[in-house]
Amino acid sequence: MVKKVGTSRSKTRLLMKKPLRSRGKISIRRYFSTYKDGEHVGLSAEPAVQKGLYHSRFYGRTGIVTGKRGRCYLVEIKDGGKSKTLIVHPVHLRRMK
């Protein structure tokens, strides 16, 4: 059997990199933003905050908020034919219209 080499953040050098002009402190509004159950959100990782960061394979997906756990939100997404629940900090979420 083959062993996996590396961690869940491997091969994400460009994915987890911010553009030069958007580096620095993040907005407090994004850190403390609130979402209601049933609201559609997009997953967009914020590299400056590592708390509540999901696996890199879910980057760019959209999902539905199903609940709250501590400061983080439970987001249900479809992965293939299955629905999966992610625990995501609000700084990594974007409101979809």
C-alpha positions as CSV (number, residue, x, y, z in Angstrom):
1,M,0.0,0.0,0.0
2,V,1.2,3.5,-0.8
3,K,1.6,6.1,1.9
4,K,0.5,9.6,1.3
5,V,3.3,12.2,1.6
6,G,2.4,15.6,2.9
7,T,-0.5,17.3,4.5
8,S,-3.9,18.7,3.5
9,R,-2.3,22.0,2.6
10,S,0.2,20.5,0.2
11,K,0.1,21.7,-3.5
12,T,-1.9,24.8,-2.6
13,R,0.9,27.4,-2.9
14,L,-0.9,29.5,-5.5
15,L,-4.4,28.7,-4.2
16,M,-3.7,30.0,-0.7
17,K,-1.8,33.1,-2.0
18,K,-3.3,36.6,-1.9
19,P,-2.8,39.2,-4.5
20,L,-0.1,41.8,-3.6
21,R,-2.5,44.7,-3.1
22,S,-5.0,42.8,-0.9
23,R,-2.5,41.7,1.7
24,G,-2.6,42.9,5.3
25,K,-5.2,42.9,8.0
26,I,-8.7,41.6,7.1
27,S,-11.9,43.5,7.8
28,I,-13.6,43.0,11.1
29,R,-16.9,42.9,9.3
30,R,-15.9,39.7,7.4
31,Y,-14.6,38.2,10.7
32,F,-17.9,38.6,12.5
33,S,-20.3,38.3,9.7
34,T,-23.5,36.3,10.4
35,Y,-25.4,33.9,8.2
36,K,-28.9,32.4,8.6
37,D,-29.9,28.8,8.1
38,G,-30.8,28.0,4.5
39,E,-28.6,30.9,3.1
40,H,-26.5,30.1,0.1
41,V,-22.7,30.8,0.6
42,G,-19.6,30.4,-1.5
43,L,-16.4,28.9,-0.1
44,S,-13.5,31.2,-0.6
45,A,-10.4,30.6,1.6
46,E,-8.9,33.6,3.4
47,P,-5.2,32.7,3.7
48,A,-4.6,35.2,6.6
49,V,-6.8,33.1,8.9
50,Q,-6.2,29.4,9.4
51,K,-9.0,28.8,11.9
52,G,-12.0,26.9,10.5
53,L,-10.3,26.4,7.1
54,Y,-11.8,23.6,5.0
55,H,-9.9,21.1,2.8
56,S,-8.5,22.6,-0.4
57,R,-10.5,20.3,-2.7
58,F,-13.7,22.3,-1.7
59,Y,-12.3,25.7,-2.8
60,G,-14.8,27.6,-5.0
61,R,-17.8,25.4,-4.2
62,T,-21.2,26.7,-3.1
63,G,-23.3,25.4,-0.3
64,I,-26.1,26.0,2.1
65,V,-25.7,27.0,5.8
66,T,-27.4,24.4,8.0
67,G,-26.4,25.4,11.5
68,K,-23.8,26.9,13.7
69,R,-21.1,25.3,15.9
70,G,-19.3,27.7,18.1
71,R,-18.1,30.6,16.0
72,C,-18.1,28.5,12.8
73,Y,-21.0,27.5,10.5
74,L,-22.1,24.1,9.2
75,V,-22.2,24.3,5.4
76,E,-23.7,21.4,3.4
77,I,-22.2,20.9,-0.1
78,K,-22.7,18.3,-2.8
79,D,-19.6,16.4,-3.6
80,G,-20.3,14.0,-6.5
81,G,-23.5,12.3,-5.5
82,K,-23.1,12.7,-1.8
83,S,-23.8,15.7,0.5
84,K,-21.0,16.6,2.9
85,T,-21.0,18.9,5.9
86,L,-18.1,21.3,6.4
87,I,-17.3,23.3,9.5
88,V,-16.2,26.7,8.2
89,H,-15.3,30.0,9.9
90,P,-17.3,32.9,8.5
91,V,-14.2,34.7,7.2
92,H,-14.0,31.9,4.5
93,L,-17.6,32.4,3.4
94,R,-19.1,34.7,0.8
95,R,-22.8,35.5,0.5
96,M,-24.3,34.3,-2.8
97,K,-27.2,36.2,-4.3
